[in-house]
Every structure is written in C-alpha cells, then in structure tokens.
C-alpha cells in the first residue's frame, strides 16, 4: 500500500489540500449517500466475473473495500487516488476490517501500471478530474488485459443535478471570490457531454462504448446537512477563507433552500448519472 503523493498540479493541490481533508471528514456521510452507486459497481463486477479490479479515483475506499469483500480470496481489488489524505483513510479502513484491498496514492493519468494486470476498471465519480483524459484512459488501457471491461458512474449535467449546486447558487452573492464552474474543465460535471466522453474512450483504446442515463435516489441524515454544504464543493472551499460572520450568513441563507429535499429525518435527492460501459480494444495497449 503506497501513500506517496503525486506530482503537483491543480487537481493534486486541491485533493491533497482542503478538498481531500473535507472528504475524509465527511466520509461516513458520503459513503451513505453514494452507497447505491457502489452497489451498482459491485453488481457489475459480479456479473462480469472479474477477478482483478482497478478502482480509479477510489477516495476513502468504500467501493474498493466492497469489491474486495465480494471477490474474497478468488480475486483482488486495487484502489488508486492522488489524494494522500483519502488514501491514508482508505488504508486505515482496510487494516481495521482485515480487507485484502490494495491502495496506491498516485495520479492514474501518469502512474506506471504493470501492463495487462487487470481485467476490469471501475470508478464511482472518480474519472472526471483528469487534466488530459485521453492520456489518462490510454494509460489505464495499458493496465488492462485485452477485452477487459470498464464500468464507470459519472455525473450528467449540472442542469440535471440541481441539488448539487444549491449551495453555490444561493451563497454566490455572499462569496464573491468563489470561482464559477468552467464547462468541460476537470471537475464534477466534466463528463456531462455524452459525445465528448465517447470520443475520449474511443481515442484511448476502448470499444463497445455504451452510456446509459440512470437516476439514483440518494439520502443522508438531515443532521449532517449543514456540515455537508459548508465543507464540500465550491462553498466549502470558499468558507475556508471566510470569517465567522460570513459563515453564519451563508448558513442562514443556504440552509432553507434545502427544505424541499428534507423528508422526515433524511435529506433525499435524485442523482442524474451516466452508467458508462466499454471494453479494452484488442491490441491497443
């Protein structure tokens, strides 16, 4: 298990800094919220009968650990992420549970994978952050056996996921330094465009590409809501630089905007995602 951080670039700086630490702090909430996505990927590994699985952008390791549990002694799952804080948390979880999962702290775009080591590539919201996605998926193809399967879950557009942008839309007047999202740039919604994603995969050695829209119902405790929107995303980053008065005003302004999603003791919303499937083309490594 390797916890050496990757070379510095904007995404590495972000995920080895405040965003990575925030995801560790919110690990339990995020694991609960995104468990339905992890379940989809575990089912895909089961149906594909994969035995050596690579989980890209594995974060704090929930999906990697779930796949490793499925495979048992009949296979192996490796998670890779460029965030040292998250990989450290993932390793601690694996040790605590006695999991055989392996974790690598590195940028999957550049990491020197052993050729043809894996027979399946999975990711839960972990592949939208590459600076050069064709290069990244070419490198990942290099790590796959011919005919290996790919199964990714990525967000569709911001327009289709209004819950994800409530906080930044409502807090924008109070946080004028908060950067706007750039369409197509590395980030949460970078894989929104179906044609772009299909071209990325085709140009990097993948075939049989299929992108199916799926809508997944997600939930987490209402008691965790304020922590969720004040620690994560653009608002969470902006609040790191804000004083307590501004923070209080943001909470007062933003919190009521989630009321429509509160059902009893839970916050509930629909995640509009892509389920992306493909195969590693023969002879394209």
Secondary structure by P-SEA (a helix, b strand, c coil): cccccccccaaaaaaacaaaaaaaaaaaaaaaaaaaaaaaaaaaaaaacccbbbbccccccaaaaaaaaaacccbbbbbbbccaaaaaaaaaaaaaacccbbbbbccccccccccccccbbbbcccccccccaaaaaaaaaaacccbbbbbbbbbccccccccccaaaaaaccccccccccccccccccccccaaaaaaaaaaaccccbbbbbbbbbbbccccaaaaaaacccaaaaaaaaccaaaaaaaaaaccccccccccccbbbbbbbccbbbbccccccc
